Amino acid sequence: MSKIRKKAMLRLVLCAVALIACIIFSVLLLSGTFDGKTGGSSAPAGDVISADASAISDPTADSFTASTPEETPAEEAQPEATPEPTPEPTAVPTYDGLSVQPTTYYNEGEQPSYTVTPDNNLNMRAGPSTDYDVLGKVPAATAVTALGTNEDGSWVVVNYNGIYGWLKTEYLNS
């Protein structure tokens, strides 16, 4: 038998072993035998197993008490499913003094920082265009934090000296 055929046969055998292992794992998982819990019990169904808290090695376990089925009412045996709370929608911030609000808002901690280029004092505008009113000036080489951006990312909203305004990203260094 040639070396190529031996390698092909070896690969075929390895694939068959992997397939069989996957099938066995799937059957165990679907039957509940392999559910991720450690340990097991060889006691027949209906026998009560008791353990004391000192035998439990889980540092997060408060205590463990064994109870017989007669002591536990049927209502307590299966707790009610509690519905998941509906998350409240996050309020979109509005920035006073702007004619146009950003289309994208940055979350706190994810806000990019920029520095105004050293050779430009930038006009802060009421909207993302030179057609909007000038609200103030940001001196050259000043660090600013973007709070939001327009749709194409060419302008960002910043807060400088308590005034919100739009700055052109072309004149900012990241």
C-alpha positions in Angstrom: 0.0 0.0 0.0 1.4 3.4 -0.9 2.2 6.2 1.6 -0.6 8.4 0.2 -3.2 5.6 0.7 -2.0 4.9 4.2 -2.4 8.6 5.1 -5.8 8.7 3.5 -6.9 5.6 5.4 -5.5 7.1 8.7 -7.5 10.3 8.1 -10.6 8.3 7.4 -10.3 6.3 10.6 -9.7 9.5 12.6 -12.8 11.1 11.1 -14.9 8.0 11.9 -13.7 8.0 15.6 -14.5 11.8 15.8 -18.0 11.1 14.4 -18.7 8.3 16.8 -17.5 10.5 19.7 -19.8 13.3 18.6 -22.8 10.9 18.3 -22.1 9.5 21.8 -21.8 13.0 23.3 -25.0 14.2 21.6 -26.9 11.2 23.0 -25.6 11.8 26.5 -26.4 15.5 26.3 -29.9 15.0 25.0 -30.7 12.3 27.5 -29.6 14.6 30.4 -26.9 12.2 31.5 -24.3 14.8 30.6 -25.6 18.1 31.8 -22.5 19.8 33.1 -23.0 18.9 36.8 -20.2 17.2 38.5 -20.5 14.0 40.6 -23.3 11.6 40.4 -25.3 9.2 42.6 -25.6 5.5 42.5 -28.5 5.6 44.9 -31.8 4.3 43.6 -34.6 6.8 42.9 -36.5 7.6 46.1 -33.6 7.2 48.5 -32.7 10.3 50.4 -29.1 11.3 50.3 -27.8 13.4 53.2 -24.6 15.4 53.4 -23.3 18.0 55.8 -22.1 21.5 54.8 -18.4 20.7 55.7 -18.3 18.1 52.9 -19.1 20.7 50.2 -16.0 22.3 48.8 -17.8 25.2 47.1 -16.7 28.4 48.8 -19.9 30.2 47.6 -22.3 27.6 49.2 -24.0 28.9 52.3 -25.4 25.6 53.6 -26.9 22.4 52.5 -29.8 20.6 54.1 -31.3 17.4 52.9 -35.1 17.1 53.0 -37.4 14.2 52.3 -40.1 14.5 49.7 -42.8 14.5 52.4 -41.3 17.6 54.0 -41.4 19.6 50.8 -44.8 20.8 49.6 -45.5 20.4 45.9 -45.6 24.2 45.4 -42.1 24.7 46.7 -40.7 21.7 44.8 -41.0 23.6 41.5 -40.4 27.3 41.8 -42.4 29.6 39.6 -40.7 31.1 36.6 -40.3 34.8 37.1 -40.6 36.9 34.0 -37.5 38.8 32.9 -37.8 42.6 33.4 -38.1 44.6 30.2 -35.2 46.9 29.9 -36.0 50.6 29.9 -35.1 52.4 26.7 -32.0 54.6 27.1 -32.8 58.2 26.8 -31.1 59.9 23.9 -29.3 63.0 25.1 -30.0 66.4 23.6 -27.4 69.1 23.5 -28.7 72.6 24.1 -27.8 75.3 21.6 -27.5 72.9 18.6 -29.7 73.3 15.5 -29.0 69.7 14.5 -28.6 66.8 17.0 -26.0 64.0 16.3 -27.2 60.9 14.5 -24.7 58.7 16.5 -24.1 59.1 20.2 -21.0 57.7 22.0 -21.5 55.9 25.3 -19.6 57.2 28.2 -16.2 55.6 28.3 -16.2 55.0 24.6 -16.0 58.6 23.5 -13.1 59.3 21.2 -10.7 62.1 22.1 -9.3 64.5 19.6 -6.9 67.4 19.5 -7.4 70.5 17.4 -4.7 70.8 14.8 -1.9 73.1 15.9 -2.3 75.6 13.1 -6.1 76.2 13.4 -8.5 77.8 15.8 -11.8 76.0 15.0 -15.3 77.5 14.9 -17.9 75.5 16.9 -21.1 75.5 14.9 -24.7 74.9 15.6 -24.9 72.2 12.9 -22.6 69.9 10.9 -21.9 72.5 8.1 -20.3 75.9 7.6 -23.8 77.1 6.8 -24.7 77.1 10.6 -24.1 79.8 13.1 -20.7 80.0 15.0 -21.3 79.3 18.7 -17.7 79.7 19.8 -14.1 79.0 19.0 -11.8 76.2 20.1 -8.1 77.2 20.3 -5.4 75.3 18.3 -3.9 72.2 20.1 -6.8 71.9 22.5 -8.0 68.4 23.5 -11.7 67.7 23.1 -13.9 64.7 23.6 -16.5 63.7 20.9 -20.0 63.1 22.3 -21.6 62.2 19.0 -21.2 62.4 15.2 -23.2 63.1 12.1 -24.2 60.2 9.7 -20.9 60.1 7.8 -18.6 60.9 10.7 -17.2 64.1 9.1 -18.4 66.3 12.0 -18.4 65.6 15.8 -20.3 67.2 18.7 -18.1 68.4 21.6 -18.5 70.4 24.8 -16.0 73.1 25.2 -16.2 75.6 28.1 -19.8 74.5 28.7 -20.9 75.1 25.1 -22.0 72.3 22.8 -21.0 72.6 19.2 -20.0 70.8 16.0 -16.4 70.6 14.8 -15.1 69.3 11.4 -13.1 66.1 11.9 -10.8 67.1 9.1 -9.2 69.7 11.5 -8.9 67.3 14.4 -6.1 64.8 15.2 -7.1 61.6 17.0 
